[in-house]
Structure formats: structure tokens, C-alpha cells
């Protein structure tokens, strides 16, 4: 009984400290405890994480060597005579190899942007680790300890804080929505939104650093940024209040959207409906024409990327004529994996994975506001902003449309791709069988009398024909 009493006493003392600390953090009076915790994690990873550092570096170097020197699965035989090769070779034989080579080049540029980036030094998160079966005993012990700490301590501390943030969002928005408009309603709305975002950031142990806040988006403007996950909204909203523009969702995500709509006028749309584009453009123009409205937050890529690249910006928000406030969002993947693959995960699964990570370290840098130049098209303006974001954030500038992500994970396309791969594999099997039969026939021809060569060659060709 005394053991449970001491355990309850320590838990009560812990929450007696955590509740005031989170309240002060939400109000903007931080004690910088999360920053000190991140520094401790960094120090600990340097001291202890070096156990698996060399092993992971060796594995990554082996992968690079394999990528630079790929193994050929099957090729045309090299020991045939030129006459035989000339008779049997057709130009179509090379098309399959050329096509697959081009597909590998495209896949290397695109699909890696929709997957978790591999780290050179493991952060003890299963999501960022490949080849776990090669870990040593010490590394396995540390990995098991990290599971206990993250899943059974951090997660149960962060859950009540996250629920508090959601209740604050729903409660304050409902109250503000029912009250009539008064002189301070705008300030109350902004204040409640910022407090909610800070509480949600605390539930993720987020350390958010803002740079060049003099360029912070102002009312009547449009903030554009690279997109990694829904966390981007909470991170940006820690010091500002935005009007959101995005796709309408269902489930838990849809509940959050409805909660935000109780007191604010956000713009949601359906991608499947063709008439939504004109409606969104009209509402955006009306919003920016009134200079007192909150700045609009738009992610022009239209989908989440793994924070290593920036895909093509849609031109819609760049042809409205408003002031554009670019922002660069960079996450430190040594503490968590911020990327949300919405095609494979729902929002609750993603939040569970983030809340069982070490922390969320985010750097946000505001760039100088920009307007469209004279004789500059909306596409050129969008590309100019995207280039500036890539340059400031150290991101790869890609010209691909982000909607290709949905095509890559489309089930019908995956089934078609699998059928084509099976056909190509069967073609290689037949070619290998052809090569083996031809080589065995040639070896038999070398051992017989030259007078019987023509007859045996005919039989060999007939045998190869049957094998096909």
C-alpha cells in the first residue's frame, strides 16, 4: 500500500508542476524547459547513440554502392556470334529495358518524396529504421528502453494535454460563435486561437523557433508555405491567427474543421466537384479585399511532402492580386518524423506516431512579402516564390505536380503496375531459359563431328523453339 501511496504522490507532484507550466507556456511565458529537454536528447544521442552509428553508416554505404553498381537481372547473351545475334535481335527487345530504366529515374525523383527519409544516425524510432534485424544486443536494449519511455511515459503525459487543447478549441470557438459581435471579439478570437495552438504544440513537446518575425503575415494578406503535415497549421498558429483553405475531410479531421468553423469563416472545398474552383476563388477575393480579415494560409503544393523537396505551386492564390507572405517550415527529423502520408495513414494513426516520438523541433522563417510584378504571369510569380522558399529552406526545387502522389497510391494503378511487372519478369525468365538452352545446344555441337553439325543445329533450334 505504501508503494502505491508514494507513486500517487509523485504523480500528483508531477502534474502540480505540469499544469501551471503548460498554462504559462500557452500564455506566452515559457520557462524554456522543452528547449533544455531537446538539448539533453541531443547530448544523449551523441553519447549513447554512437553505438549504432557506425553500423548504420555501413548499411547506408552498402545501399549506395548497390545503387551505383546495380546487378543485372538478365541481359542478352554475349557469347553468341554476330551472325546469330543479327538474325535474332529486334529493336523491340531493347524497349523494355529502356522503359524500365526511365521509370527508375522518375521513381527516384518522385516516390522518395512521399516516404520517410532515411537518417544517417538512428534516433531509436522504428519508423526511421531499416534493417532492424542487424542491430546488436546493446542497440536492442536501448531501443526497448526507448519504447518504454516513449509509449508508456511520454504518450500518457501528452494525451491529457492534447485533449485539453481540443476542448479549449471547441469550447472557446463555440462561445465566441454564440456571442454577438463586439469591439474586442476579433482580438479574443485571435488570442484563443493562439492559446489553443500553443497547447497542442505542448502536447507534441514542440519547440518552435520563428525567424524574421517582422515579415509575419498581416491582415488581408496570403501566407504560403511548404507542406509536410497538418502540424504545419499548429506550428504557424503559435504566433498568428489564420483563415484556413483546404480540402474538406471526414472523421476526426472533419470534426476539427467543424470546431474551427464555429467562430471563424474558413474555406473548405471538395476536389471531386469541378465547380468548387470558381467558388473558392470568389471567396478568396472577397476575403482579401477587406483588410481587417485574418491572413489566409494556403499550401500551394496541394499535398504533403516529406520536408526534403517542394513540388509545383498551384497558381490559384497567386492570381488574386493580394500580398504574398512566404514562409519556410523546416523540421528536425532527428527527433521525429513529421511527414504525413495521407494515402496510407489516417490522422489518428499519424498523431499517435508523432506523440510517441521524442519531440517536434520546427524552424519557421518568414520571407519578405511580395507582389506580382508588371507583365508577370501568375505561374511565373508562383515559381518565383517557390524558388525563394527552396533557397531559404535548403529544399529541392521540383517541377512535379503534387497530385501525382494520389496516382502513385491509387489501387487500380498499383494493380496495373503489378501485372506489368509480372509480364516483364516472365519475359526475363523466358530469355534466361532461351540462353540456357542455346548454350547447352552449342556445347553439344562442339563435341560432335562437323558433318553432323547442321542436323544437330536444326534440332537445337527446334528445342529452343519448344522451350519458348
N, C-alpha and C positions, 0 to 999 in steps of 0.2 A: 504493500500500500504506500509506503514511503517513497518508493521509486516512482510511482505514478504521480505522487504529490510533487516531487521535485521536477518531473517532466512537465507537468502542468504549470508549475511556477515559472520555469524557463520559457515556455511558450507564451505565457501571459506577459512576461517582461519583454520578450521579443516584439510582440505586437504592440505593446505600450510604447515602444520606440518607433516601430514601422509606421503606425498610423499618423502620428504628428509629422514624421519625416516626409511621408507622401503628401500630406496636406500642404506643408511648406513648399515642397517641390512643385506641386500643382499651382501654387500661388506665385511662383517665381522666385522663392527664397531658398535656393538649393544649398545644401551643405557639401556638395561635390563628392558624396560617398560613392556614387556609381562610377565616377571617374577614377577614384582610388581603387575601386574593385577591378576595373578594367586594367589598370596598371599592374595590379597584383597578378591577374591572369596572364598578362604579357610576360611578367618576370617568371612566373611558374612554368609557362610553356617553354621559355628559353632554358630553364634549368632542368626540367624533367622531360619535356617533350623531345629533347635531343636523343632520347633512347631510340625512337623510331625514325629519326631524321634521316640517317644515312640509308636505312633500308628503303624508305620511300623515294629518296633521290635515285637509288639504284634502279628501282622499279620504273620510275619515270624515264630514266635514261635508256632503259631497255625498250620501253614503248617508242621512244623517239628513234632508236636505231631500227626497230621493226618498221616504223613508218617510212624511214628514209630508204630502207632496203626491203621492200615488200617481197614476199615469197610468191612466185608464180604458181598458180594452181595447175594450170595446164596450158601448154603452148603448142604451136605447130612443130612437128618433129624436125630436127636439124640434120639428121643423118640420111635424109632422102637425097637422091640425085636431083640435079637441076631439072632434068627432063621430066622426072616423076612429079616434082613439085609444080612445074609449069603446067602439066596436064591436069593436076588435081586442084590447084589453087584457084579460088574465085574471089573477086573483090568483096563480095558479101561476107567472106569469112572474117574479115577484119572489122566489120561494122559492130559486132557485138562487143569486141574489146574496146573500140573507140568510144562507144556509147557508155559503157560501164566506167571507163576512165573519166569521162566528162561528169558522170553522175557522182563519182567520188570527189571530184573537185568542187562541185556545187555543194555536196553534203558537208564537206569540210568547212565551208564558209557559213552555212546556214544552221544546220542542226546543232552544232556545238553552242550556238547562242541560246538554245532552248533547253539546255541541260546544265546541271550543276558543274561549275568549273572545278577542275582538279587542283588541289593545293600541293605545293612542294613540301610543306611541313604539315603533318596531320594535326587537326585540332580536336581529336578524340570524339568527333561526331560521325556516326555511322553513315550519314548521308553523304559526307565528303570523302569517304574512304573506299578504295577499291583494293581487292586482293587481301581481305582481312584474314584469310586462312594462312597467310605467310607471317603473321605477327608472332613475335617471340613471347615468352612467358611474362616478362616484365611489362611489356606493352599491353598484354591481355589484362593483367592485374590493374593497370592504370585505367584501361578502358572500362572495366567493370566498376571501378570506383567512380568514374565519371558518370556512369549510368545511374548509380545510387544517388549521387549529388544532384544531377540534373532532373531526373524523373521523380524522385521521392522527396526532395527538399525544395529545389527551385520552383518546380511546377506547382506545388501546393502552396507556395508563398505567392506566386504570380497570379494564380486563378482568382483569389478574392479581390486583388487589386483590379484585375481586368473586369470582373463583374461590377465592381464599384464604378468604374469608368463608363460601362454601358448603361448602368442605372442612372448615372448622372446625365448622360446624353439624352436618354428617353425622358427623364423627369424634367429637366430644365427646358428642353425643346417643347414638351407638352405644355408646361406652364406659360412659357413665352408665347406659344401659339394661341392660347386661350385669352391672354391679356390683350386689351386694346392697345393700339399704337400710342406711345408716349415719347417724350423728348429723349429719354435715356434708353429706349428699347434697343436701338442699334448698338450702343455700347454694351448693354447687357448681353445681347446675342453674341457679340464678338468675344466678350470675356468668358462666357460659359463654354463656347466652343474651344477656346484656347485651353481652359482648365481641363476639359474633357480629353483633349489630345495629350496633354501632359500626363494625365492619369493613365491613359492607355500606353503611353510611352514608358511609364514606370513599370507597368505590368510586363513589359518586354525587357526590362533592365536596359533601356535605350539611353545611349549617350549621344546627343545631337549637338553638333557644332555648326554654327552659322558664320559665314564669311561675307563681308561686304553688305552688311545689312542696310546701308544707305540706298541700295538698289532694290530694296524689298518692294514687292508689288503693291501698288496703290489702288484705291477705289476707281472703278471704271476701266481698269487695265486687264490684260490677259497674261497669266503666268503659264509658261510652257516648260516642261522638264522631261528628261528621260524617265522611262517607266520600268520598274523592277517588280513591284508588288503593291497590294493595297496599303502596305505600311508607308508608302511614299506620302499618302494623304495625311496620315497622323504625324509624320515627321515634319512636313512643311507647315502643318497647322499648329505647331508648338509655339509659333510667334506671330501667326496671322490667321485670318478667317477668310475662307474662300467659298465661292459658289461653284459646285462641282458639276462637271459634264461627263457623262459616261453611259455605258450600256445598262439597261435595266436588268437586274438579276432576280432570281428567286431564292428560296431557302433563307439561310442565316444572313447572307449578303443582302438579300431583299429586305429583311427586317431592319437592317442598319440604314438602308436607303429611306425606308418609310419613317424611321425615327428622325433622320435628318430633315425630312420634308415637313415635320410638324410645325417648325417655326421659320424655316428658310425655303427659298424657292430655287431648288436645284433643277438641272436639266437632264432628264433621263430619256433614252430612246431605245428603240428596237432595231437591231441591224437587219433583221429579216424584212422589215417593211420599207419599201422604196420611197414612200412619201415622207419619211422621217427626216431626211436630209434638209429639205426646204424648211420644215418646221423648226429644226434646231438652229439653222442659220438665221431665221427671222427672230427667234428668241434671243440669240446671242447679240444681234444688232441692237435690239431694244434694250438689252441689259447694259451694254457698254455706253449707250447714248446718255444714260442717266449717270452722272459722275459720282453719285453717292452710293451706288451699289458696290457690294464686295467684289474684289477682283475675281475673275474666272480662272479656275485651274483646269488645264487641259493637258493630256498626254498625247501628243500628235502621232506617236507611233501606233496607237490603237491596240497594243498588246504588250505583255510583259516580256522583257529581255533579261538575261542573266547578269546585267550590270557590267558587261565587258564591251558591248557594242551599242550603237544607236542605229536603228533602221530608218527607213524613209518617213519623213514627216508628211502627214496629210495637209493639204493646202487650205482646208476649210477655215480654220481660225486665223489664217494669215491674210485673207482677203476681206476681212471685216472692216479694216481701216483703223483699228484701235492700237494702242501702245502695247508692245510685246515685252514682257519681263522674263527673260530666260533664267533658268535655274538648273544647276548641275547637282545631281544626287549621287553620291558615292558611298557604298557600304564597304566595311572592312570584313572580308569573308573569313578572316582568321577566327572570328568569334561566333559567326552564324552564317547560314546560307539564306540570303534574303529572297532568292528567286522563287516566284510562284508560277508553277506550270499549271495554268487553269484547265488545260486539256486533259490532265491526268489526276489532278487533286481538287477536292472541294475546299472551301475556305476554312472549315473547321479543322480538317487534317493539316492544312498548311499552318494554321495558328498553333496547333499542338506541337508541330515540329519546331516552330520558332520559339515557343515558350519553354521548350526543353533544350534550348541552346544556351551557350554561355552568356551572351549579351548581344545587343544590336548597336553597333558603332556606326554612326552615319555622319557624313560631312556634307553640308549643303552650302553651295556657293552661288550667290546671286550675281548675275551679269548685268552690264549696263542696259537700260531699256532701249529698245529700237523701234523704229517705224519704217514702213515701206518707203523706198526711195522712188523718185520720179522715174518713170519708164521702167520700173522693176516689176516683174510679174509676181504673182503670189507664190509660184513654185520656186522662183529664184530667191525670194525673201525667206521661204521656209528652209531652203538649203543653206542660206547664209546663217540663219540662227542655229541650225543643226551642226554646221561646221564649227561654230563658236563653242557650242556645248561640248562637242567631242574634243576640241583642243584644250579647253579648260579642265575637263574631267579625265583626260587621258584615255578616252574611249575610241574604239574603232568605228570609223565612219563607213557605213554600208548603205548601198542604194536599194536593198531589197525591201519589198513591201512586207510589213509585219503580219499581214493576213495569211502569208504562206505558212505560218505556224499552224493554223487550223487545218490547212490542206495536208500538212505532214502527219497530223494525228487523226485524220479522217479515217474511219474504219474501212470504208469501201476502198479508199486509196491504198491502205495498208494491205488489204486482201489482194488487190490487183498487183501490188508490188511483190507480194509473196509468190503469186502464181508466176510472174515473170522471172523471179529468182530461181524457182524450181525448174522452169523451162531452160534457163541458162545453165543450171547445174547439170541437167540431163544432157544437154548438148556437150558439155565438157566431159561427162562420163563416156559418151559415145566416141568422142575424139580420142580419149585415152585408150579405150578399147580398140579403136582403129589403129592407133600407134602400136599397141602391144601385138596385135595380130600381124601387122605389116612387118614388125621387127622379127617376130618368130618365123614368119614365112621367109624373110630374107636370110636369116641364119640357116634355115633348111636348104635354101638354094645354094649357099656357099659350100655345102658339104656333098653335093651331088655332082654327077657328071654333066659337063656343059651341054651334051646332046639332049639331056632331059630337062634342061633349064626352061625352055619355052613351055613345056607341058606343066611343070610344077608351078611356074609363074602364073599360068592361067588358073590352076587350082587355088593358088594363094589369093589371087584377086577374087575368085568366086567365094572363098572362105571369108574374106574381109566383107564382101557384099552381104553374106548371110549374117555376119555379126552386127551389121547396121540394121 
